[in-house]
């Protein structure tokens, strides 16, 4: 079975254990269509004070990154 046939049978994905090159990865991402956000803006706003309450540097940095990405009200 040729590589092209094997990929077609896998829906364009590489076989398990087979490495994908960068072009193949971008091709997969482009063919995914509309992507849903992982969380809603409201969920992100609610997470910020919880992360800040944690008090660690990593939690503060994550809270700041989330806050920068939220649309202005």
Secondary structure by P-SEA (a helix, b strand, c coil): ccaaaaaaaacccccccccccaaaaaaaaaaccbbbbcccaaaaaaaaaaaaaaccaaaaaaaaaaaaacccc
